[in-house]
Amino acid sequence: MGKLILVRHGESVGNRERIFTTTPVDLALTELGREQARQAAERIAAEFKPSLVVTSSYVRAMHTGQIIADVLGLPLEVEHALHERLIGQFMGKPYDAVTEAPGYDPKRPWLWKPPEGESFEDVCMRVGPVLDRLARVHREGEVIVVSHGGVMMSMWAHVTGSWEDVHVPPNCGIVLVEHRFPRYERPRVLGAERGDESPISG
């Protein structure tokens, strides 16, 4: 059985300040975020035997992935399609601004699309094929996939076929997806933690 070890990036400046940054590609990790990445690497090393780290191209994810890869002595690959949801005209605004946006439904947040941005369903269509490819290529292997909160929610929906009860991971939260490709097991949250982030934050 193959294993996809999904990891959200460590705390970024935007997470700390709870704003959608105007520089999403270049947003850096905080010192806490770097420590979270080291702790995630140690936890993974204790429970798994991965052969590869695949990461989003955004800096906060790449730095998280690099820390994990360095600790575990693994190669690192960048997958551009794993980047966080494009928030469009909400860049620079607080996370909470989304809840007041026209058309936003808190019961079905995956349907809302910010002007010039992406809905979570759009993200799911983008990242689902990446997850399928990794599962197909590494049918019996273990691969770490470092991405973002919205991306991890979308991958959860992709493997379960439902947006109901998707998991919102905290920074460096870990979700395990076991598979016998093309069939996925239900994702399993490692540890009891659930994110305290808004389901629309990066």
C-alpha positions as CSV (number, residue, x, y, z in Angstrom):
1,M,0.0,0.0,0.0
2,G,1.3,3.4,-0.9
3,K,1.3,6.4,1.4
4,L,1.0,10.1,0.7
5,I,2.1,12.1,3.7
6,L,0.4,15.5,3.3
7,V,2.0,18.4,5.2
8,R,0.9,22.0,5.4
9,H,3.7,24.6,5.4
10,G,4.9,26.1,8.7
11,E,3.6,29.4,10.0
12,S,4.1,32.3,7.6
13,V,4.1,36.0,8.2
14,G,0.6,36.1,6.7
15,N,-0.6,33.4,9.0
16,R,0.7,35.2,12.0
17,E,-0.9,38.5,10.9
18,R,-4.0,36.8,9.5
19,I,-3.9,38.6,6.2
20,F,-3.9,37.5,2.6
21,T,-0.5,38.8,1.6
22,T,0.0,40.9,-1.6
23,T,3.1,38.7,-2.2
24,P,1.8,35.2,-1.9
25,V,4.6,33.6,-3.9
26,D,7.4,35.1,-1.8
27,L,5.9,35.0,1.7
28,A,8.4,33.7,4.2
29,L,8.2,31.4,7.2
30,T,8.5,32.8,10.7
31,E,11.0,31.4,13.1
32,L,8.1,29.5,14.6
33,G,7.3,28.1,11.2
34,R,10.8,26.9,10.7
35,E,10.7,25.1,14.0
36,Q,7.3,23.6,13.1
37,A,8.9,22.2,10.0
38,R,11.8,20.6,11.9
39,Q,9.3,19.0,14.4
40,A,7.2,17.7,11.4
41,A,10.3,16.2,9.9
42,E,11.2,14.4,13.2
43,R,7.6,13.1,13.5
44,I,7.7,11.8,10.0
45,A,11.1,10.1,10.5
46,A,9.8,8.3,13.5
47,E,6.7,6.9,11.8
48,F,7.5,6.6,8.1
49,K,10.2,5.8,5.5
50,P,9.6,8.3,2.7
51,S,11.7,8.4,-0.4
52,L,10.9,11.9,-1.7
53,V,9.6,15.3,-0.8
54,V,7.3,17.1,-3.3
55,T,6.5,20.8,-2.6
56,S,4.5,23.7,-3.8
57,S,6.6,26.4,-5.6
58,Y,5.6,29.1,-3.0
59,V,8.4,30.1,-0.8
60,R,6.8,29.2,2.5
61,A,6.1,25.7,1.3
62,M,9.5,25.3,-0.4
63,H,11.3,26.3,2.8
64,T,9.2,23.9,4.8
65,G,9.9,21.1,2.3
66,Q,13.6,21.9,2.2
67,I,13.8,21.7,6.0
68,I,12.0,18.3,6.0
69,A,14.1,17.0,3.1
70,D,17.4,18.1,4.8
71,V,16.5,16.5,8.1
72,L,15.5,13.2,6.4
73,G,18.2,13.3,3.7
74,L,15.7,13.1,0.9
75,P,15.5,14.6,-2.6
76,L,13.2,17.6,-3.1
77,E,11.0,18.2,-6.2
78,V,8.9,21.3,-6.9
79,E,5.4,20.9,-8.3
80,H,4.0,24.3,-9.4
81,A,0.4,23.1,-9.5
82,L,0.4,22.6,-5.7
83,H,0.4,26.4,-5.1
84,E,-2.1,27.9,-2.8
85,R,-5.5,29.1,-3.9
86,L,-5.4,32.4,-5.9
87,I,-7.3,34.9,-3.7
88,G,-7.6,37.6,-6.4
89,Q,-8.9,40.9,-5.2
90,F,-8.7,39.8,-1.6
91,M,-4.9,40.1,-1.5
92,G,-3.9,42.3,1.3
93,K,-7.2,41.9,3.2
94,P,-7.7,40.2,6.5
95,Y,-8.9,36.6,6.4
96,D,-12.2,37.6,8.0
97,A,-13.0,39.9,5.1
98,V,-14.1,36.8,3.1
99,T,-17.0,36.0,5.4
100,E,-18.6,39.4,4.4
101,A,-18.0,38.9,0.7
102,P,-21.1,38.9,-1.7
103,G,-22.1,35.3,-2.4
104,Y,-20.0,33.7,0.3
105,D,-21.9,30.9,2.0
106,P,-20.2,29.6,5.2
107,K,-22.0,26.3,4.9
108,R,-20.5,25.8,1.4
109,P,-17.3,27.8,1.3
110,W,-15.8,25.7,-1.5
111,L,-18.3,27.2,-4.0
112,W,-17.3,30.9,-3.4
113,K,-14.9,32.4,-6.0
114,P,-13.1,35.7,-5.2
115,P,-13.0,38.1,-8.1
116,E,-9.9,37.3,-10.2
117,G,-9.2,34.3,-8.0
118,E,-10.1,30.6,-7.6
119,S,-12.8,28.7,-5.8
120,F,-11.8,25.7,-3.8
121,E,-13.4,23.6,-6.5
122,D,-11.0,25.2,-9.0
123,V,-8.1,24.2,-6.7
124,C,-9.4,20.7,-6.5
125,M,-9.4,20.4,-10.2
126,R,-5.8,21.6,-10.3
127,V,-4.3,19.5,-7.5
128,G,-6.3,16.3,-7.9
129,P,-4.3,15.2,-11.0
130,V,-1.1,15.8,-9.2
131,L,-2.1,13.6,-6.3
132,D,-3.3,10.9,-8.7
133,R,0.1,11.0,-10.6
134,L,2.1,10.7,-7.4
135,A,-0.1,7.8,-6.2
136,R,0.2,6.1,-9.6
137,V,4.0,6.5,-9.9
138,H,4.7,5.6,-6.2
139,R,2.2,2.7,-5.8
140,E,4.1,1.1,-3.0
141,G,6.2,4.0,-1.8
142,E,5.9,6.8,0.7
143,V,6.0,10.4,-0.5
144,I,5.8,13.6,1.5
145,V,3.7,16.4,-0.2
146,V,4.1,19.9,1.2
147,S,1.5,22.4,0.3
148,H,-1.1,24.8,1.8
149,G,-4.3,24.8,3.8
150,G,-6.6,25.3,0.9
151,V,-4.7,22.8,-1.2
152,M,-4.9,20.1,1.6
153,M,-8.6,20.7,2.0
154,S,-9.0,20.3,-1.8
155,M,-6.9,17.1,-1.8
156,W,-9.1,15.8,1.0
157,A,-12.2,16.4,-1.1
158,H,-10.6,14.8,-4.1
159,V,-9.8,11.5,-2.4
160,T,-13.1,11.3,-0.5
161,G,-15.3,12.7,-3.2
162,S,-17.0,15.1,-0.8
163,W,-16.4,18.5,0.7
164,E,-18.3,17.6,3.9
165,D,-16.2,17.5,7.0
166,V,-12.9,18.3,5.1
167,H,-10.0,18.8,7.5
168,V,-8.5,22.3,8.0
169,P,-4.9,21.5,9.0
170,P,-2.9,23.8,11.4
171,N,0.6,24.9,10.2
172,C,2.7,21.8,9.7
173,G,-0.4,19.6,10.4
174,I,0.0,16.2,8.8
175,V,-2.6,14.1,7.0
176,L,-2.0,10.6,5.8
177,V,-3.6,9.2,2.6
178,E,-3.0,5.5,2.1
179,H,-3.9,4.1,-1.3
180,R,-3.9,1.1,-3.6
181,F,-4.1,3.3,-6.7
182,P,-6.6,4.2,-8.0
183,R,-8.4,3.6,-4.8
184,Y,-7.8,5.9,-1.8
185,E,-8.4,5.1,1.9
186,R,-10.1,7.8,3.9
187,P,-7.5,10.5,5.0
188,R,-6.3,10.2,8.5
189,V,-5.2,13.1,10.6
190,L,-2.0,12.4,12.5
191,G,-2.6,13.6,16.1
192,A,-5.9,15.0,17.4
193,E,-5.2,18.5,16.3
194,R,-7.5,20.4,14.0
195,G,-6.7,23.8,12.6
196,D,-7.9,26.9,14.2
197,E,-7.4,28.7,10.9
198,S,-10.2,30.0,8.8
199,P,-11.1,27.5,6.0
200,I,-10.1,30.2,3.5
201,S,-6.6,31.0,4.7
202,G,-3.3,29.8,3.2
